[in-house]
Amino acid sequence: MKSATRLKAIRDHWDSAQSDLEPALAYNRTLWTILSTAATEHDSQLPADLKRNIALIAIFIFNRSLDLQIDPKASDLDALIDINRSIAQGLSVEPAEAA
């Protein structure tokens, strides 16, 4: 959630906060590197389709981050914010609640 909140603050205050974009993207990439590496390791107990989906989301995150570095647009942050929020909400649900 921290990364989503940080990216949203930049999105909401684009004109004055654009200089914070690069560190926020770097932080987000670090989180996704850790998440995708842990999820896709050979000994991960996650189902193969979930491993694949996490890897595909991570690739999207990395590509969108690169796009934002090359051509920064506030609206391009929306997908990163939404994905991070969704993943954070999913990870915060207790297993009994998910069923």
N, C-alpha and C positions, 0 to 999 in steps of 0.2 A: 504494500500500500504506500510505503514511503516514496518509492519511485514514481508511482502514479500521481501522488499528491504533488511531488516536485515538478513533474512534467505539466500537470494541470496549472500550477501557479505560473509557469513560463507561458503557457498557452493563453491564460487569462490576462497576463500583463506583457504581451509580446513586445511592445515598443520599448519598455523599460527593462525587461528581463531576458532579452534575447542573448545577452552575454553569458547567461547561466546555462545556455543550451548544451554546450559541449560537455561540461562536467556532469550534467544530468544524464545525457546520453551515455557517457562512459560508465556511470554508476548503473544504469539500466542494463547495459551490455554485460557488465560484470555479474549482475544478478542472473541474467539469462544464461550466461556461460556456466555458472555454478549449477543452476537448475537443470539445464539440458545435459550437462556432463553427468550429473548424478543420476538423472532419469534414464539415460541411455547406456550406462555402463553395462558391461557383459553380465555382471552378477546382480544387476537390478532385478527386483522381483515384480516389476510392473509388467502388465501384458504388452505383447509386441505392438499392438495397434496404438496403445497409449504412448509408448516410447516413440513411435513414428510420429504421432501427432505433436508431441512436445518438441521433437527435433524440427518439424516443419514450422511450428510457431516460432521457434528460436531463429530459424533461417529468415523468416519474415521480419522479425525484430531487428536482426543484424542488417538486413537490406534496407529497411525503412530508416534505421539510424544513419546508414551511409548516405541515403538520399537526402536526409535532413542536413547532413554536414555539407553536402555539395550544393544544395538548393533549399535553404531553410524556409519553411512555410508553417505558420502556426497551425493550420488545419491538418497538416500531416502528423501532428502529435496526437490527434484524436484516437487513431487506431492503437497506438502504444498505450495510451491512458486506459482505453477500454479493455484491452487484453490484460494489462497488469491488474486492473481492478477485478476482472472476472477470475483470473487465476488466484489472486489473493483471497477472494471470497470463497472459492472452491477449496482452497487449502485450509481455510479456517473452519470449515464445517466438520463437525464430529462424525465419525463413520456411521453411527446409529441414525443421525439426522439425514445423511445422504440417502439412506435406504428408504 
